[in-house]
């Protein structure tokens, strides 16, 4: 039984605590990007609203989302610092 306890104590996770924090930050960046895409609808379906093609929705929001995904890749690939070093 003590062998089993030792095995669970010595398990090493693939990602460190810092990696998980970075993953949460990246997820928040992606959510902000999608929030920036919201809006631009017309109250009357027969009336066109040119606000749907604003800089924020067409350019800024997709760049923020892309940056969030790139940040997620960095967070996963970052080598965690080991406690023993």
Buried (B, 14 or more C-beta within 10 A) or exposed (E): EEEEEEEEEEEEEEBBEEBEEBBEBBBEBBEBBEEBBEEBEEEEEEEEEEEEEBEBBEEBBBEBBEBBEEBBEEBEEBEBEEEEE
